[in-house]
Amino acid sequence: MTSPSLRKAFVLGAGLGKRLQPLTAKRPKPLIPIFQKPLITFAFDHLLSCGISDIIVNTHHCSEMYGKMFPHTEAGFEYRNARVTLRHEPTLLETGGGIKNIEDLIGSEPFLVYNGDVLADIPLSSFIEHHFSSGNIATLLLRSSGGPLQVQWDRASGSILDLGGKIGAFPASPGFLFTGIYILDPRIFSWLEAGHITSITPVFVEMIRRKEKVGGFLCDEGMWRDLGTRDAYLEVHRELERRNFQLSYPVSSPWPVHVAESAHIEEGASLSGMVVAGENSHIGAGACLHDTILWEDIEIASGSSLDRCIITSGQSVQGCFSEKDFG
């Protein structure tokens, strides 16, 4: 069990998911399903496993979908006995503005920030302990590989030296991946302006320039996936299908679900590779599906052929398609 002082987390759930269009046209990216489990709930499960009991989620794009997936009151909802509070942003404030917008919900405690659009299983205990012992205002969780290596970090001091080459006084290599998971001390709020639309990155850069304590913690254990593209979304399903990794923390069950109980597959239909059939989906006779994901309430006409396709909720598809998304 990690430090009881860290009880609160802010999960970023308001993004537009532009790189995943049209999958995110009618659904926030953190709510896309992974074997029929909303992506953001993996962040919830991960946080619960390290002692977090109070979670805040910001919403903006298609915010009504949170209410459909998690029936809630104005105060929020419960998830596996943890309290989840929703904070809506009529105007998208980006990460820095979103953090400032929850200041009244944080109080005087350090809190963990977690991108709601990544699937991760990184041990967090040592990371949390390091933050409390470091005196940092911000501590970023880093990895040596797996994505853009845009962070310059000094192992000896533990300090972040540069982000994205904004300061430019340090060599471009070796760099480190920023996972989108970080811990903030409430002192961060004095660096943020209420209602101001800003990413947290330029705030960190200015803090580094002023010699404030912005640190990093390297952890290459476990798994981290950025599901920002359709290829990454399909690939993580294939990895789970092949059991390339298994989550170390418990998740809400049952999961994974390949074919929902309410799905109907007619005689003569063929499913090969990694296929997911969501709630109330109907696959007609003679249809052939390979490495294809169906969300909910989908009709696949008899004789259709789909290869590496993703079909979002409420769609009717007829014909032969490859590498196509329906949103």
N, C-alpha and C positions, 0 to 999 in steps of 0.2 A: 504494500500500500504506500502510495506517495504522500507527500506532505499534506496534512489536513488543511493547511493554509490556502491551498489552491482548490477552490470549490466551484469557481465560475468559468464559463467558456463562452466565447462569441463565435458562432459558426456563420460564415459569410454565405448567404443564400439569395442575394439580390441580383446577381449578375445576369447579363442578357444572353450569354452562351452563343455569341455570334459565330464562332468557328464550327458549331454543331448544327447550324441551320441546315435543313428545316426541322430537325428533331426538336429544337427548342422554340419553335414558333408559338406553340400553345402551352408550353410547360417550362418552368425554370430549370436550368441545367442541373442543379442539385437534386431534382426530383426525377431525373431519368432513371429507369429501372435497370438493375443488374440482377439477372435471373429473378425478376419480378419484385425486387426489393429496392426502394428508393435509395439513390446514391447517398444522400445526406444522412441516412440512418446508419451508415457505416461509420461516419464521423461521430454520431451520437454514441454508438456502441464502443468505439475506441475511447472516447472521453470517459464514459461510465467506468470502463475497466481500470482507469487510473484515478478514480475517486471523485471525479466531477459530478456534482448533483444539481447544478443550476446552469441551464444552457439558454443563450439568447440567440435568436436567428433574425437577421434583417431580411425584409422582403421588398420586392419592387415589381419586376416583370411577372405577369400572370400570377400575382400574389394569391388569387382566389384558389389556386391549385393546392396551396398548403392546407386550406380549410377542407378541401375535398379529401385529401389523403390523411389528414390528421384532424378529425373533428375537434373543434376547440371553442372556447369562450373568448371574450375580449382579452382575458388574462393569459391565454395560451393553452397548453395542453400538457399531459403527462406522457412520458415515454419511458417505459420500464422503471417506473417510480422516480424518474428525474423530472424536474420542472423545466418546461420549455416555454420561453416567452418570445412572442413574435413582435418585432418592431418594424412597422411599415415605413418605407421611404417613398412618398409621392414623387419626389425627384431623386433620381439615383445619385447617391452621394459619394460613390466609390469607397475604397477601403478606409482611407483616413477620415473622411466625413462620416462614414458609417460607424466607425469606432467612437468618434466624438458624440454621435447621436444616441449612444447607449450609456453615456457617462452616469446618468441618474440611476441606472440599473446596476452599476458596478460598485459604486461606493468607494471604500478605501482599500479594497483587496486587489492583489495582483490577479490577472486573468489570462487565460489561454485563448489565442485566436487561431481558427482552423478554417482553411478554405473548404467550402462545402462541395467543391467540384473535383476533389481528388479522392482516390481510394488508397488508403495507407494502413499499414500495420507495422509501425515503428515503435520500439520500446520507448515509453515516455518518462519513466520514473527517474532515470539519471538526468535527463534533460531538465525536468522540473526541479530536482534537487540542485543542479548546477545554477539555475537562475536565482534561487533563493540565497545561495552562498556567494554569488558574484557581485551583488549590488547593482546589477544592470537595470536600466530603464526598459530596455528591450533585449530579448535573447531570441535569436533566430535559429531554428532547427535546420541543419545543413546536411547535404550528402555529397559524396565525391563524384557521382555520376547519375545518369537517369534523365537528364534534361539540360536546359541551358545553364552553363557554368558561369554565371554572371556576378558572383559574389567573391570579393577578395577578403580573405580572413587570415589573421595572424594566429597561428596555433599557439605560440608561446604566451601571448597576452590574452588570447581569447577574444580579441577585438575585431569587429568588422571594419575593414579599411576602405572599402568602396562597394557600391552597388551599381551594376550596369554600366560601369565606366564613367559615372557622373562626376567623380572627383578626379580621376585620371592620373593620379600621382603614383600608381602602382602597376606592376606588370600584369598583362592580361592573363597570364598562366602561371601556376595552376589556379583554376577557379573552382568554385563550389556551387552546387545547386541549392537554391532556397526552396524549401518544401511547401511554403505557404502555411506553416505551423510555427507560431511564435508566442512568447509570453511577454506581457506588458505590465509594467508597474503603473499605478494610477498617475504617476508624474507625467505620463505621456499626454494626458489631457491638456496640460498647459501648453503643449506644442500644437494643439489643434484648435481651429476656429469653428464655432457652431454654425451649421448651415453651409459651410464651405465645401465645395466639391473638389476633392483631392484624393489621390492615391496616397498610401502610407509611405511609398518608396521615397519621394522627395523629402518627406518629413525626416525619415531616417538619415538621408544624405546630409541634410542641414544639421542634424544632431551630431553626426560624425565630424563634420567640419568644425563644429564648436566643441569638439573633444568630450561630448557627453558619452555615457556608458551604453554603447550599442554593441552587444556581444553575439557570438555564435557558439553553437554546440554541434559537433560533428557526430552523426550516427549513421553508419552504413548497414546496420542490421535491419532485418525485416524487409518489408515491401512498400514501394511507393509508386503510384501510377497517376499521371495526369490524363484525365479522360476528355481532353479538349477537342479531339478530332474523332470522326467516325471510325477511322482505322484503329485508333486506340480503344474506342468503345467496343468494337468487334473483337479486338485482340484480347482484352481482359476477360471476355466471355470464353474465348478459346483456352486461355490460360487456366481458368477455373475448371473448364471441361476436362483439360488434361491433368488437372491437379498439380500444376506447376507451383502453386503456392496454396497454403491453407492459412486462414486467419487464426491468430493466436488468442484473440478475444472472443467471448461469446456474442452471438448476434441473435436478434429476435427470430424465432423459428415459426414455421418451417422454412428452411433455405439451404441450398438453392432449389428453386422450383423450375424445372425444364418445361413441363406441360401442366398448365393449371387444371384443376379438377373440372372446372366449368368449360374448358376447351373441348371442341368436338372435331375429331379427325375422321373423315369419311373413309370407307374401305377403298383401298387402292391408292391412297395418298402416300407419298414417300418422303420421309424426313431423314437427311443424312448430314454428317458433320455435326456442327453445333447449332441446334435449332431450339428456339424458345417460343412457346405458344402461350400468350397471356390469357387472362380471364375473358371468358365469353368469346374467344376467337373460334372461327370456323374455317376449316381447311377442306376444300371440296375434293371429290373423288378424282383420282388421277393427278392431282397437283404434286409437283416435285419441289421441295424446299431444301436448300443446302446452305449451311452457315448463315442463317437468316433469323432475325429477331422480330417477333410480333408482340406489340404491346397489348392493350385491352380492346375488346369490342371490334375485332377485325374480321373481315370476310375475304377469304381467298377463293376465287372462282375455280371450279373444276377445270383440270387440264392446265392450270397456270404453272409456270416454272420460275422460281426465284433463287438467285445465287448471290450471296453476300449482300442481302437487302435488309433494310430496317424499316418497319412499318409502324407508324405512330398510331395512337388511339383513334378508333372510329373510322378507319379507312376501309374501302372496298377496292380490291386489286384483281385485275384480270389481264392475263397475257404473260409474256416471257420477258424477264428483266434480270440484269446483272449489275451489281455495284450501284444500286439506286436506292434512294431514301424517299419515303412517302410521308409528308408532314402536313 
